[in-house]
Amino acid sequence: ALGATTPLLSLTVIREPANEAETALVELVRVEGKPLGIQIRTSRSRPGIFVHYLVPGSKAEETGLIHPGDRILEANGRDLRCSDVDDAASFMTQVKGSLKLLLAQHRR
């Protein structure tokens, strides 16, 4: 009908940076009552969740496979590419047993 309006569609396009071509799958086994030792953050310039800091002596640091700046793409198969830090942290801390992280790592 004349004068009818259609709602606007909002679309966000996320392009993966070329320097995140390398991925690593890391499994951390949680010890009851102990944190995994990963501090995460978001970035102002890119979407996603990033490793900010590894606690010295923690499971995360001991693997030698996780580094500050790594982007966490998935945790136990759950896509975190567009998650906010609170949701990602809540999910990762509630996981019992092992936590499998798919990481995008910058070429070093």
Secondary structure, 3 states (H helix, E strand, C coil): CCCCCCCCCCCCCCCCCHHHCEEEEEEEECCCCCCCCEEEECCCCCCCEEEEEECCCCHHHHHCCCCCCCEEEEECCEECCCCCHHHHHHHHHHCCCEEEEEEEECCC
